[in-house]
Amino acid sequence: DTLIYERPDSPDLHFFAEVSDDGRYLVITGSIGTDPRTQVFYRDLSSDGDVAALLDAGDAKYEFIDNEDTTFFVLTDRDAPLGKLVAVDIANPAPEHWRDVIPEGGTPLAAVVAAGERFVALMLIDAQHRVDLYRRDGTFDRMIDLPGIGAVEAISGQPGDDELFLSFTSFLTPPTPYRYDLADASATLQPLHESALGFDTDAYETQQVFFHSQDGTTVPMFVTHRKDLHLHGDNPTLLYAYGGFNVSLMPAFSPTNLVWLEQGGVFAQANLRGGDEYGEEWHQAGMLERKQNVFDDFIAAAEWLIGNGYTSREKLAINGRSNGGLLVGACLTQRPDLYGAAVCEVPVIDMLRYHRFTVGHFWIPEYGNAEEDPEHFKFMLAYSPLHNVRPGTSYPPTLVTSADTDDRVVPAHAKKFTATLQAAQAGDAPILLRVEMKAGHGLGKPTAKLIGEHADVLAFLGAVLQVDSVPE
C-alpha cells in the first residue's frame, strides 16, 4: 500500500477520504474527536503532486459536496451557524473569495446532495425535514413534498443522473424508499416498496408541540398517541431525548414504540438544546458550561406533559441512551420527585473520569475535562449523576442497562451508578441493573438480543407504571 497522507504532528486528527464524482480529486476530510469542526485537503489524481490544504483552519464545519473542474462546492457553517453552500476556487480558497451558492437562510441546512443538474438541499424545519431543489447557479427551483411529519433517513443521487432516491420515515411509518424524477417539474415522490404492518396506523397520530424551558427558550417536542386519547392526566407516558453532540433527534420508526402505543401509552420525543435541530448555536447552547440547559429543557418537557393533562408524575417514565443516559441520570438526581420511572441506557455517569476510559477522551470538546481545567471541574461536578446521588432520597423505580463489552461507554458507569443509587435509596422502589452479555454499545446488536432487551424494558415499565390498568 502507498502512503498518501499522514499527520504525525496531529495524532488525534482522523480522516475520511473520497474521490470526486469526475474522478479527478482525492478529497480528505479531517476531524478531531466529536468536534464538528473539520479540515479539508485534496490531491489532484491527474498528477503526482502532494496532498494540498484547502480549508485547514479547523474553525468551522466544512463538507465537500461536489466540484466543477477546480471549483469545489462546500457545505459550511463558517459565519453561518445555520449552514450555507459555497463555491471555493482551489487556487484562491480564502473565505473572502468564496461565492455563496445556497446562502444561509432562516432554518438549518442539514445536508446537500449533487444530483442531476441540481443541488438537493435537506432543510431542518423545527426538527422535521424539507427537501428543496436548487439549480447549479444557486437559484431556487422547487420543493419536493414529503409524506408528512417525518425525516429523510437517506438521500442519494448522481450529478449526471436525473433520478433521486430517498428514504422517508416517521413515528408511525417504517423507512420507505422513494424515487423522484428531477427532470420532471411536476413529479411527485413514487414509493418503491411499502412495508406491511400488523398495526392500525390510522388510529394514531403525531403532533408537534412547543414548550418553554426554565430560561424562556422555546423547545419543540413530538407527541404520538391514539387519536381518541383522553387528557385525563393518567396516561402512561414515555419521554425520550438525547440532547448533545449536535445530533438532530428526528422522527423515527420503532416497533417497540408501537407496542407501547398499543398498550395505551403516549410516546414523547423532545428536541433539547445540545442537538443540531436549530444549527450550531443550538448545539453550543447545550455543551460544556451550558450543559445544564439540556437538563432544564428535559425537566420542562416532563412538566409540560403533566401540566397539559397527558400524564401524571406517577405515570411518567423518562428514557435516554448513551449521552441520553447521562441526561436521564442527571435529571433523575436533580428532580427525583418528577417521574414514575426512569430507564437509563448505556449511560455516561462519572463526568469527572469519563475521559480516562476507551474513547472517552474524544468527547472532551463536548463535555470538558475536569482534571485539567478547574472551571470545567466546577460545572461538571455540579451535574455529574454519580456525584449528585443523595443518601436518604426516595428515587423512582429505575432500570440501568449496559453490556459487558461496551467499548464506547464502559459498563463501569452503569454499575457504579446502580450501586450508588441502591445504597442511597430511602424508598421501596427497585433500582435494577441489566447487563447484556457478549454485546457492546448497541450498533449491530443481533435481533434476538434487541427483542430480549426491549421486552425487559417494556415489562419493567408495564410493572412499575401499571400499564395494564390504563383507563378507557
C-alpha positions in Angstrom: 0.0 0.0 0.0 1.2 3.5 -0.8 1.1 6.1 2.0 -1.0 9.0 0.7 -1.1 11.3 3.7 -0.3 11.4 7.4 -0.2 14.0 10.2 2.2 12.9 12.9 2.1 16.4 14.2 -1.6 15.9 15.0 -2.2 12.3 16.1 -5.8 13.0 17.2 -6.8 14.0 13.6 -8.7 11.2 11.9 -9.6 11.2 8.2 -12.4 10.4 5.8 -11.4 10.1 2.1 -13.5 10.2 -1.1 -12.9 10.7 -4.8 -14.8 13.5 -6.6 -17.5 12.4 -9.0 -15.4 13.4 -12.0 -12.6 11.1 -10.7 -10.0 13.9 -10.7 -9.6 14.7 -7.0 -9.0 12.8 -3.8 -10.7 14.7 -1.1 -9.7 14.1 2.6 -11.7 15.5 5.5 -10.1 15.6 8.9 -11.7 16.0 12.3 -10.7 15.6 16.0 -12.9 13.5 18.2 -16.6 14.6 18.2 -15.7 18.2 17.4 -17.9 19.3 14.4 -15.2 21.5 13.1 -13.3 19.9 10.2 -10.4 20.4 7.8 -10.3 19.6 4.0 -7.4 18.5 2.0 -7.2 17.4 -1.6 -4.9 15.8 -4.2 -5.1 16.1 -8.0 -5.1 12.5 -9.2 -4.1 13.5 -12.7 -0.7 14.5 -11.4 1.9 13.2 -8.9 1.5 16.2 -6.7 1.3 16.2 -2.9 -1.8 16.5 -0.8 -2.7 20.2 -0.5 -4.6 22.0 2.2 -7.9 23.6 1.0 -9.6 24.6 4.3 -7.3 23.7 7.3 -8.0 26.4 9.9 -10.2 24.0 11.9 -12.5 26.9 12.7 -15.8 25.6 11.3 -17.6 22.6 9.7 -16.5 22.0 6.1 -18.1 19.2 4.0 -17.1 18.6 0.3 -20.3 18.1 -1.8 -19.1 18.3 -5.5 -16.9 20.1 -7.9 -16.9 21.7 -11.3 -13.3 21.5 -12.5 -11.3 23.5 -10.0 -14.3 24.9 -8.1 -15.3 22.9 -5.0 -18.7 23.2 -3.6 -18.5 23.0 0.2 -21.2 22.9 2.9 -20.0 25.0 5.9 -21.2 26.9 9.0 -18.4 29.5 8.9 -20.0 32.8 9.6 -23.3 31.0 9.0 -24.4 28.9 12.1 -27.4 27.6 10.1 -25.2 26.4 7.3 -24.6 27.5 3.7 -23.2 26.1 0.4 -20.3 28.0 -1.0 -18.2 27.7 -4.1 -14.4 27.6 -3.4 -11.8 28.1 -6.1 -8.9 25.8 -5.1 -6.5 28.4 -6.4 -7.9 31.1 -4.1 -9.5 29.2 -1.2 -9.6 32.1 1.3 -13.1 33.0 2.6 -13.1 36.4 1.0 -13.0 34.7 -2.4 -15.9 32.3 -1.7 -19.2 32.6 -3.6 -22.5 31.8 -1.9 -24.5 29.2 -3.8 -27.1 28.5 -1.2 -26.9 31.3 1.3 -27.7 30.9 5.0 -31.5 31.1 5.5 -33.8 31.1 8.5 -33.6 27.3 9.0 -30.7 24.9 9.2 -29.2 23.5 6.0 -28.7 19.9 7.2 -27.3 18.3 4.1 -26.7 18.9 0.4 -26.5 16.2 -2.4 -25.5 16.9 -6.0 -28.0 15.2 -8.3 -28.8 15.8 -12.0 -28.2 19.4 -12.8 -29.2 20.5 -9.3 -28.3 20.7 -5.6 -30.7 18.9 -3.4 -30.9 20.7 0.0 -32.2 18.9 3.1 -33.6 21.6 5.3 -34.5 21.3 9.0 -37.8 22.9 10.0 -38.5 22.5 13.7 -36.8 19.1 13.8 -38.6 17.9 10.6 -37.1 17.6 7.1 -38.0 19.6 4.0 -36.3 18.9 0.6 -35.6 21.9 -1.6 -34.1 21.8 -5.2 -31.7 24.5 -6.4 -30.1 24.9 -9.8 -26.3 24.8 -10.0 -26.1 28.6 -10.1 -27.9 28.7 -6.8 -31.4 29.8 -7.9 -34.3 28.1 -6.2 -36.1 25.6 -8.3 -38.8 23.9 -6.3 -39.7 21.9 -3.2 -40.3 18.2 -3.0 -43.5 17.4 -1.0 -42.8 14.8 1.7 -45.5 12.4 3.0 -46.0 14.1 6.4 -44.3 14.7 9.7 -41.1 12.8 9.5 -37.5 12.6 8.5 -35.4 11.7 5.4 -33.1 8.9 6.6 -31.1 8.7 3.4 -30.9 10.6 0.2 -28.8 9.8 -2.9 -28.2 10.8 -6.5 -25.5 11.4 -9.1 -24.6 14.6 -10.8 -25.2 13.1 -14.2 -28.4 11.3 -13.4 -31.9 12.7 -13.1 -33.1 10.1 -10.6 -33.1 11.0 -7.0 -33.7 8.4 -4.3 -34.6 9.0 -0.6 -35.9 7.1 2.4 -38.6 8.6 4.5 -39.7 7.6 7.9 -41.9 8.8 10.8 -43.0 7.6 14.2 -45.8 5.5 12.5 -44.1 4.7 9.2 -41.2 2.3 8.6 -38.4 3.6 6.4 -39.8 3.7 2.9 -37.7 4.2 -0.3 -39.0 6.7 -2.9 -37.9 7.7 -6.4 -38.1 11.2 -7.7 -37.7 12.4 -11.4 -35.6 15.6 -11.2 -36.2 16.3 -14.9 -40.0 16.5 -14.4 -41.1 19.8 -12.9 -44.5 18.2 -11.9 -43.0 15.0 -10.4 -44.0 13.6 -7.1 -42.3 11.0 -4.9 -43.0 7.4 -6.0 -42.7 4.7 -3.4 -40.5 1.8 -4.5 -41.6 -0.5 -1.6 -44.1 -0.2 1.3 -43.8 -2.5 4.3 -46.9 -4.3 5.5 -47.6 -3.6 9.2 -49.9 -5.6 11.5 -50.7 -2.3 13.2 -53.5 0.1 12.5 -51.5 3.3 12.0 -54.7 5.2 11.1 -55.8 5.0 14.8 -52.8 7.0 15.9 -51.3 10.5 15.3 -48.2 12.5 15.8 -48.4 16.2 16.9 -45.7 18.7 17.4 -45.9 20.9 20.4 -43.7 23.7 21.8 -42.9 24.4 25.5 -40.7 26.9 27.3 -37.6 25.9 29.3 -36.6 27.4 32.5 -34.8 30.4 30.8 -37.7 31.0 28.4 -36.2 29.2 25.4 -38.8 27.6 23.2 -38.3 23.9 22.7 -40.1 21.5 20.3 -41.5 18.1 21.2 -43.3 15.4 19.2 -46.1 13.5 20.9 -47.6 10.3 19.4 -50.7 8.6 20.8 -54.1 7.2 19.9 -56.3 9.8 18.1 -59.0 9.2 20.7 -56.7 9.9 23.7 -58.4 11.5 26.7 -56.3 14.1 28.5 -57.3 12.9 32.0 -53.8 13.1 33.3 -53.3 9.4 33.9 -51.9 8.1 30.6 -48.6 6.1 30.9 -46.1 8.3 29.0 -42.6 7.6 27.9 -40.5 10.7 27.4 -37.3 10.2 25.3 -34.5 12.6 24.4 -30.7 12.9 23.7 -29.5 16.5 23.8 -25.9 16.5 22.7 -23.1 16.1 20.1 -25.0 18.2 17.6 -27.3 15.2 16.9 -30.7 16.2 15.5 -33.3 13.8 17.0 -35.7 13.3 14.2 -39.0 11.4 13.9 -38.0 7.7 13.7 -39.9 4.4 13.4 -39.6 1.9 16.3 -41.5 -1.4 16.6 -41.0 -1.2 20.4 -42.8 2.2 20.4 -45.7 0.6 18.5 -46.1 -2.0 21.3 -46.1 0.9 23.8 -48.8 2.8 21.9 -50.9 -0.4 21.6 -50.9 -0.6 25.4 -52.4 2.8 25.6 -49.1 4.6 26.1 -48.0 8.1 24.9 -44.6 8.5 23.3 -43.0 11.9 23.5 -39.7 12.9 22.0 -38.2 16.2 23.0 -35.6 18.2 20.8 -33.4 19.6 23.5 -30.5 22.0 23.2 -27.2 20.3 22.5 -28.6 18.9 19.3 -28.4 20.4 15.8 -32.1 21.0 15.3 -31.6 24.7 15.0 -28.0 24.8 13.9 -24.6 25.1 15.7 -25.8 27.8 18.1 -28.5 25.3 19.4 -25.7 22.7 19.8 -23.4 25.1 21.7 -26.2 26.2 24.0 -26.1 22.6 25.4 -22.4 21.8 25.7 -19.6 22.4 28.2 -20.6 25.0 30.9 -24.1 25.3 29.2 -24.9 21.6 29.6 -27.4 22.3 32.4 -29.6 23.9 29.7 -30.2 20.4 28.3 -31.4 19.1 31.7 -33.6 22.1 32.2 -35.2 21.5 28.8 -35.9 17.8 29.6 -37.4 18.7 33.0 -39.6 21.4 31.4 -40.8 18.8 28.9 -41.8 16.5 31.7 -43.6 19.3 33.5 -45.4 20.3 30.2 -46.7 16.8 29.7 -48.0 16.7 33.3 -49.4 20.2 33.2 -51.3 19.6 29.9 -53.1 16.5 31.1 -51.2 13.9 29.1 -49.9 12.1 32.2 -49.1 12.4 35.9 -45.9 12.1 37.8 -46.7 8.5 38.8 -47.3 7.6 35.1 -44.4 9.4 33.5 -41.2 7.5 32.6 -38.0 9.1 31.2 -35.6 7.3 28.8 -32.3 8.0 27.1 -29.3 6.2 25.7 -25.6 7.0 25.9 -25.4 10.8 26.1 -29.1 10.4 26.6 -28.3 8.1 29.5 -26.3 11.0 31.1 -29.4 13.1 30.5 -31.7 10.7 32.4 -29.1 10.3 35.2 -28.7 14.0 35.7 -32.5 14.7 35.6 -33.1 11.7 37.9 -30.7 13.1 40.5 -31.9 16.7 40.1 -35.7 16.0 40.2 -36.3 12.5 41.6 -39.8 13.7 42.5 -40.9 14.3 38.9 -41.0 10.8 37.5 -42.7 7.5 38.0 -39.9 5.6 36.4 -36.5 6.0 34.7 -34.8 3.8 32.1 -31.1 4.9 31.8 -29.4 3.0 29.0 -25.7 2.6 28.4 -25.1 5.9 30.2 -22.2 8.2 30.7 -22.3 8.8 34.5 -19.0 9.7 36.1 -18.3 13.1 34.5 -15.0 13.6 36.4 -13.4 10.5 35.0 -15.2 9.6 31.7 -12.2 10.7 29.6 -9.9 8.0 31.1 -11.8 5.1 29.5 -11.7 3.8 25.9 -12.8 6.6 23.5 -13.9 9.0 26.2 -11.2 11.5 25.5 -12.8 12.1 22.1 -15.8 13.7 24.0 -13.7 16.4 25.7 -14.8 19.1 23.2 -18.4 18.4 24.1 -18.2 17.8 27.9 -14.9 19.3 29.1 -12.0 17.9 31.2 -12.4 18.1 34.9 -8.8 17.0 35.6 -7.1 19.7 33.6 -9.4 22.7 33.9 -10.7 23.9 37.3 -13.6 25.7 35.8 -14.6 22.5 34.0 -14.4 20.7 37.3 -16.9 23.1 38.9 -19.7 22.8 36.3 -19.1 19.1 35.6 -19.2 18.2 39.3 -22.5 20.2 39.6 -24.4 17.8 37.3 -22.3 14.6 37.3 -25.0 12.0 38.1 -22.6 9.8 40.1 -21.6 12.7 42.4 -25.1 14.0 42.9 -26.9 10.9 44.3 -28.0 12.0 47.8 -28.4 9.4 50.6 -31.8 9.3 52.1 -33.6 10.3 48.9 -36.6 8.4 47.5 -35.7 7.6 43.9 -38.3 6.3 41.5 -38.1 2.8 40.0 -35.0 2.8 37.9 -33.6 0.4 35.3 -30.0 1.0 34.2 -28.7 -1.0 31.2 -25.3 -1.8 29.9 -23.3 -4.5 28.1 -20.3 -6.4 29.3 -18.1 -5.5 26.2 -19.3 -2.0 25.6 -16.1 -0.2 24.5 -17.9 3.1 23.7 -19.3 3.8 27.2 -17.7 1.3 29.6 -20.1 -0.6 31.8 -18.4 0.7 34.9 -20.6 3.9 34.5 -23.8 1.9 34.8 -22.5 -0.4 37.6 -21.3 2.5 39.8 -24.5 4.4 39.3 -26.7 1.5 40.1 -24.7 0.6 43.2 -24.7 4.2 44.4 -28.4 4.6 43.9 -29.2 1.4 45.7 -27.1 2.4 48.7 -28.8 5.9 48.8 -32.3 4.7 48.2 -34.7 5.7 51.0 -37.9 4.4 49.4 -39.1 0.9 48.3 -38.8 1.4 44.6 -36.4 -1.0 42.8 -33.1 0.1 41.4 -32.2 -2.5 38.8 -29.1 -3.2 36.6 -29.4 -5.1 33.3 -26.1 -6.2 31.7 -26.3 -7.8 28.3 -23.6 -10.4 27.8 -21.4 -10.6 24.6 -22.7 -7.3 23.4 -21.5 -3.7 23.0 -22.9 -0.2 22.9 -25.8 -1.2 20.6 -24.8 -0.8 17.0 -25.0 -4.2 15.2 -26.7 -5.9 18.1 -28.4 -9.1 16.9 -32.2 -9.0 16.6 -32.7 -11.7 19.3 -30.8 -9.6 21.8 -32.7 -6.4 20.8 -36.0 -8.2 21.3 -34.9 -9.5 24.7 -33.7 -6.1 25.8 -36.8 -4.2 24.6 -39.1 -6.8 26.1 -37.4 -6.4 29.5 -37.7 -2.6 29.3 -41.4 -2.8 28.4 -42.0 -5.4 31.1 -40.3 -3.1 33.7 -42.4 0.0 32.6 -45.5 -2.1 32.5 -45.0 -3.3 36.0 -44.0 0.0 37.7 -46.4 2.2 35.8 -49.3 -0.3 36.0 -49.8 -0.1 32.2 -52.3 -3.0 32.3 -54.7 -0.8 34.2 -54.9 2.1 31.7 -58.3 3.9 32.0 -60.6 3.8 29.0 
